[in-house]
Amino acid sequence: MRRMLGPLAAVALSLLAPLTAPALEPTFASIAGERFGAWDTDRDGLLSAGEIDTLCIDPSVKGEEAAAVASLKRIIRSGRYAVPPLTREYLSTAAPAARSPAPRADADRQDSGEVTAPTTGAPALRTPNFQSSFASSVRRIRSTKRDLFADETPDLDRCRQGPLGNCYFVAAIGAAVHRDPGSVTSMITPQADGSYLVRFATSEAVAVPPLTDAELALSGTTGDEGLWLPVLEKALGLLRIDANPERYTTRTATDAIANGGSTSTIIRMLTNHQTARITLKRRPRSTDKGPDGKPIELPPVPAGDPADLARKVRADVADAIREQRLVACSTGVEKLPPGISPKHAYAIIAMSQEDDTLTLWNPHGNTVRPRGEPGPTNGYHTRAGVFTVPISEFVTIFSGVVIETDTPAPRPKPAPTAN
């Protein structure tokens, strides 16, 4: 009998023993509270923009800590959030904001937040959701393959614009990848120390240090196809900072490319060819002024007869596609079909003369399933950012087309020498 009590007692004790709690995943608030003392290098009790920049480019800041730093950078940089002073108390107790639809925009489009009541004459600001941004940054850091190219032929299947306002760059790169993957692989030469040499067609080679984890979270992604897109983004940022240090005082290369640019400039940079433009919409000038004394912006209007514009697009884009020249397009600020973002750049990757359609790639890499007949009202079937639009509808939706020509770009003027 005693021999039976031993095992029974052991089972009873095991049932009564407290269960071991599973390890909790770190949160933005827990990391910020723990690491704030190390982040606040000047010991003033506040995190400054400069301190956050330093953390973003510090290779020793890794994993979840880098994700927390990246979420700080994304929210502070966007200018769309009502953010109080960044104290330890505020950051370590920051609760996720209530989720609500964020404005369709280019930069920081993956962040979520609560829209605050607008004040007169000022846009609404959102309550920052550091945890949401942190979670997406953690996923990006954990899932990114650290090879430069995971295969020999990069493609658009998993290529995505990140939380930067650099659609102008990603759209042009996407057009180049679709046309000739080898033209992109040849731009980047890995170095023995983990850095890269990147050479665009119109620039000297730029040395790109290894990407930090925070930079990975702040940049575009190719999914499981390697680091080539964020490396190219960092190279462009470094070139901008070097060309205009007075304007770009930040220490992070992503800042220098985050707030818009010209697709025409990027196509010239990639090809060393000039570009031509087809203007589809223009904004008429207004003589009326608002309360701030500035002219009231009028909605855009067609730049010509839609039938004439469609004929121009058919002829010029057909020539460009046939001659394997890069083509991109852009949208304005007016209401657009579901799945098509305003103030956004797209690559034009194919044209069907038989169907009279254009095939476009959205750098957001989105998916759209129209609720009803595909078209301007319900949107277009989109998979991994790729969708097809009839040319007659294209000219009424998009604001302009940029086309690579075969004319060499002018040589840059040499910098003046000191006497």
C-alpha positions in Angstrom: 0.0 0.0 0.0 2.9 2.3 0.8 4.4 1.7 -2.6 1.1 2.9 -4.2 0.9 6.1 -2.1 4.3 7.3 -3.4 3.2 7.7 -7.0 -0.2 8.9 -6.1 1.2 11.6 -3.8 3.6 12.7 -6.5 0.7 13.1 -9.0 -1.3 15.0 -6.5 1.5 17.3 -5.7 2.2 17.9 -9.4 -1.4 18.9 -9.9 -1.4 21.2 -6.9 2.0 22.8 -7.8 1.6 26.3 -9.5 2.0 26.1 -13.3 5.0 27.8 -14.7 3.9 30.9 -16.5 5.1 31.2 -20.1 7.6 33.8 -20.9 6.0 37.1 -21.9 6.9 38.7 -25.2 8.5 42.1 -24.7 6.5 45.1 -25.5 7.4 48.5 -26.6 6.6 49.9 -23.2 8.7 47.3 -21.3 11.7 47.8 -23.6 11.5 51.6 -23.4 11.3 51.5 -19.6 14.2 49.1 -19.3 16.5 50.8 -21.9 15.6 54.5 -21.4 18.6 55.2 -19.2 21.0 53.9 -21.9 19.2 55.8 -24.7 19.1 59.1 -22.8 22.8 59.8 -23.3 22.8 63.4 -22.1 20.8 62.4 -18.9 18.3 65.2 -19.3 15.3 62.8 -18.8 14.1 63.3 -22.4 14.8 61.4 -25.6 15.8 63.8 -28.4 15.6 63.4 -32.2 19.4 63.2 -32.3 19.6 60.5 -29.6 17.0 58.4 -31.6 19.0 58.9 -34.8 22.2 57.7 -33.1 20.3 54.6 -31.9 19.0 53.9 -35.4 22.6 53.6 -36.9 24.1 51.8 -33.9 24.9 48.2 -35.0 24.9 47.1 -31.4 21.2 47.9 -31.1 19.5 44.7 -32.2 16.3 42.7 -32.2 13.4 43.9 -30.1 15.4 47.0 -28.9 16.0 48.0 -32.5 12.3 47.5 -33.2 11.4 49.8 -30.3 13.9 52.4 -31.6 12.5 52.1 -35.2 8.9 52.6 -33.9 10.0 55.8 -32.2 11.7 57.0 -35.4 8.7 56.2 -37.6 6.2 58.0 -35.4 8.4 61.1 -34.6 9.5 61.5 -38.2 6.0 61.4 -39.7 4.7 64.6 -38.1 1.2 63.1 -38.0 1.1 62.3 -34.3 0.4 64.3 -31.2 3.5 63.3 -29.2 4.3 64.7 -25.7 7.9 65.0 -24.4 9.5 61.6 -24.6 10.1 60.8 -21.0 10.7 57.4 -19.4 7.3 57.6 -17.7 5.4 58.4 -20.9 7.2 55.7 -23.0 7.1 53.0 -20.4 3.4 53.4 -19.8 2.3 54.1 -23.4 -0.8 51.9 -24.1 -1.8 51.0 -27.7 -4.2 53.5 -29.1 -7.6 52.5 -30.3 -7.4 51.2 -33.9 -9.0 53.3 -36.5 -8.6 53.7 -40.3 -5.4 55.7 -40.9 -5.4 58.2 -43.8 -4.3 56.8 -47.1 -0.8 58.1 -47.4 2.7 57.2 -48.5 4.8 57.4 -45.4 4.2 55.4 -42.2 1.2 53.8 -43.9 1.5 50.7 -41.7 1.1 52.6 -38.4 -2.2 52.8 -36.7 -3.6 55.4 -34.4 -6.5 57.2 -33.1 -7.5 60.4 -34.9 -7.8 63.4 -32.6 -10.3 66.2 -33.1 -9.0 68.6 -35.7 -8.3 72.2 -34.7 -9.3 75.1 -36.9 -6.8 75.5 -39.8 -4.7 72.5 -38.8 -4.8 68.9 -39.9 -5.9 66.2 -37.4 -3.1 64.5 -35.4 -3.3 60.9 -34.3 -2.4 59.4 -31.0 0.7 57.4 -31.5 0.4 53.6 -31.3 4.0 52.6 -30.5 3.1 49.0 -29.9 1.6 48.5 -33.3 4.6 50.1 -35.0 6.9 48.0 -32.7 5.1 44.8 -33.6 5.5 45.4 -37.3 9.2 46.3 -36.8 9.8 43.1 -34.9 8.3 41.0 -37.7 10.4 42.8 -40.3 13.6 42.3 -38.3 12.9 38.6 -37.6 11.8 37.7 -41.1 14.5 39.5 -43.2 17.0 37.3 -44.8 20.5 38.8 -44.4 21.8 37.7 -47.9 22.2 40.5 -50.4 20.4 38.4 -53.1 18.6 35.2 -52.1 18.6 34.2 -55.8 20.1 35.4 -59.0 17.0 37.0 -60.4 15.3 39.5 -58.0 11.6 40.1 -58.8 8.6 42.1 -57.7 6.7 39.3 -56.0 7.6 40.2 -52.4 9.1 43.7 -53.1 7.4 46.3 -50.9 7.8 49.9 -50.0 8.4 50.3 -46.3 7.3 53.0 -43.9 9.0 55.7 -46.0 7.6 58.3 -48.4 9.9 57.0 -51.1 7.4 55.5 -53.6 9.2 57.6 -56.3 12.3 55.5 -55.8 10.7 52.1 -55.3 8.5 52.5 -58.3 11.5 53.2 -60.6 13.5 50.4 -59.0 10.5 48.1 -59.6 10.4 49.0 -63.2 14.1 48.3 -63.6 13.8 44.9 -61.8 10.9 43.9 -64.1 12.8 45.0 -67.2 16.1 43.5 -66.4 16.9 42.0 -62.9 20.6 41.9 -63.9 20.7 45.7 -64.1 19.9 45.8 -60.4 22.2 43.1 -59.2 25.1 44.8 -61.0 24.6 48.0 -59.1 25.7 46.5 -55.7 29.1 44.9 -54.9 29.4 43.3 -51.4 32.6 44.0 -49.5 34.5 41.7 -47.2 33.7 43.7 -44.1 29.9 43.4 -44.7 29.5 46.8 -46.4 28.5 47.4 -50.0 29.6 49.6 -52.9 26.6 50.9 -54.9 27.0 52.5 -58.2 24.1 54.2 -59.9 24.5 55.2 -63.6 25.0 58.9 -62.9 27.1 58.8 -59.7 30.4 57.6 -58.4 30.3 54.5 -56.2 29.0 55.1 -52.8 30.2 53.1 -49.8 27.2 51.8 -47.8 27.8 50.5 -44.3 26.1 47.3 -43.2 22.4 47.8 -42.4 21.5 48.0 -38.7 18.4 46.2 -37.4 16.6 49.5 -37.0 17.4 50.5 -40.6 15.9 47.2 -41.7 12.7 48.0 -39.9 12.6 51.5 -41.4 13.3 50.4 -45.0 11.6 48.6 -47.9 11.6 44.9 -48.1 11.9 42.1 -50.7 10.4 39.5 -48.4 12.7 36.4 -48.5 14.8 37.7 -51.4 17.5 39.5 -49.6 18.7 43.0 -48.7 19.1 44.6 -52.1 16.2 47.1 -51.8 17.1 48.5 -48.4 20.8 48.7 -49.5 19.8 50.7 -52.6 17.6 53.0 -50.4 20.4 53.6 -48.0 22.8 54.4 -50.9 20.4 57.0 -52.2 20.0 58.6 -48.8 23.8 58.8 -48.3 24.1 60.4 -51.8 21.5 63.0 -50.9 23.2 63.8 -47.5 26.6 64.1 -49.2 25.2 66.4 -52.0 23.3 68.7 -49.6 24.5 68.4 -46.0 22.9 71.7 -45.0 19.5 70.4 -45.8 19.9 66.8 -44.5 21.4 67.3 -41.1 20.1 64.0 -39.9 22.5 61.0 -39.3 20.1 58.5 -40.7 20.1 57.9 -44.5 16.4 56.9 -44.5 15.4 60.4 -43.4 17.0 61.9 -46.6 14.6 59.8 -48.8 11.5 59.7 -46.6 9.6 62.7 -47.7 9.2 62.5 -51.4 11.2 63.0 -54.6 11.1 62.8 -58.3 10.6 59.5 -60.2 12.1 61.3 -63.3 15.3 61.9 -61.3 15.5 58.3 -60.2 15.0 57.0 -63.7 17.8 59.3 -64.9 20.0 58.0 -62.0 19.3 54.4 -62.9 19.7 54.7 -66.7 21.7 57.9 -67.4 19.0 58.8 -69.9 16.7 61.8 -69.9 13.0 61.4 -69.4 9.8 62.7 -71.1 6.5 63.4 -69.4 2.9 63.1 -70.4 0.7 65.4 -68.3 -2.7 63.9 -67.8 -4.1 66.4 -65.2 -3.3 69.9 -64.2 -4.4 72.1 -61.3 -5.9 75.4 -62.4 -4.8 78.5 -60.7 -7.2 80.3 -58.3 -7.6 84.0 -57.8 -9.6 83.4 -54.6 -7.7 83.3 -51.3 -8.5 81.5 -48.1 -8.5 82.8 -44.5 -4.7 82.3 -44.4 -4.2 84.6 -47.4 -3.0 81.7 -49.6 -4.8 80.9 -52.9 -7.5 78.3 -52.6 -6.5 75.0 -54.3 -8.9 74.0 -57.0 -9.4 70.3 -58.0 -7.3 69.0 -60.9 -8.8 69.0 -64.4 -7.9 67.0 -67.5 -4.8 68.3 -69.3 -6.6 67.8 -72.6 -9.3 65.8 -74.3 -9.3 62.3 -72.8 -9.4 60.7 -76.2 -6.3 62.6 -77.3 -4.5 61.8 -74.0 -5.3 58.1 -74.5 -3.9 58.2 -78.0 -0.7 59.8 -76.7 -0.3 57.2 -73.9 -0.9 54.3 -76.3 1.7 55.5 -78.8 4.4 56.7 -76.4 4.1 53.9 -73.8 4.0 51.2 -76.6 7.2 52.5 -78.0 8.9 52.6 -74.6 7.8 49.1 -73.7 8.9 47.7 -77.1 12.3 49.4 -76.7 12.6 48.2 -73.0 12.7 51.7 -71.5 11.4 52.4 -68.0 8.0 53.9 -67.5 6.3 55.1 -64.4 3.2 57.1 -63.5 1.7 59.0 -60.5 -1.5 60.0 -58.9 -2.8 63.3 -57.5 -4.7 64.2 -54.3 -8.3 63.7 -55.6 -10.6 60.8 -54.8 -9.4 57.6 -56.5 -10.6 54.1 -57.0 -10.2 51.7 -54.0 -6.7 50.3 -53.8 -5.1 53.2 -55.7 -3.3 55.6 -53.3 -3.1 59.4 -53.8 0.2 61.2 -54.3 1.8 57.9 -55.1 4.1 56.5 -57.8 3.6 53.3 -59.8 5.7 51.4 -62.3 4.1 50.6 -65.7 5.4 47.1 -66.5 3.3 46.0 -69.5 0.9 47.1 -72.2 -1.6 45.1 -74.2 -2.5 46.7 -77.5 -5.0 44.0 -78.2 -6.9 44.7 -74.9 -6.0 48.4 -74.8 -4.7 48.1 -71.2 -1.7 48.9 -69.1 -0.3 46.7 -66.3 0.9 48.6 -63.3 2.8 47.7 -60.1 2.0 49.5 -56.9 5.1 49.6 -54.5 2.8 49.0 -51.6 2.4 45.4 -52.9 -1.3 45.4 -52.0 -4.1 43.1 -52.8 -7.6 44.3 -54.0 -10.7 42.2 -54.6 -13.3 44.5 -56.1 -16.8 44.3 -54.7 -18.5 44.4 -58.0 -17.5 45.1 -61.5 -13.8 46.1 -61.7 -13.3 49.7 -62.6 -13.0 53.2 -61.3 -15.9 52.7 -58.8 -14.9 49.4 -57.3 -11.2 49.2 -58.0 -9.2 46.7 -60.0 -8.1 43.1 -59.2 -4.7 43.5 -57.6 -2.2 40.9 -56.5 1.2 41.7 -55.0 0.6 45.2 -56.2 0.1 44.3 -59.9 -3.2 45.3 -61.6 -4.4 46.1 -65.1 -6.3 49.2 -66.2 -8.0 50.1 -69.5 -6.1 53.0 -71.1 -9.3 55.0 -71.5 -9.8 54.8 -67.7 -6.1 55.2 -66.9 -6.0 58.7 -68.3 -8.9 59.8 -66.1 -7.3 58.3 -62.9 -3.6 59.1 -63.1 -2.0 62.6 -63.2 1.0 61.9 -65.3 3.4 59.4 -67.0 7.2 59.5 -67.0 9.1 57.7 -69.8 12.8 57.0 -70.1 14.1 58.3 -73.5 17.2 57.2 -75.4 18.8 60.6 -75.0 21.8 60.7 -72.6 21.3 62.7 -69.5 23.4 65.9 -69.3 26.7 65.6 -67.5 26.6 67.2 -64.0 28.4 70.5 -63.7 31.7 70.3 -61.9 31.8 71.8 -58.4 33.5 75.2 -58.4 37.1 75.2 -57.2 38.4 77.6 -54.5 40.9 80.2 -55.7 
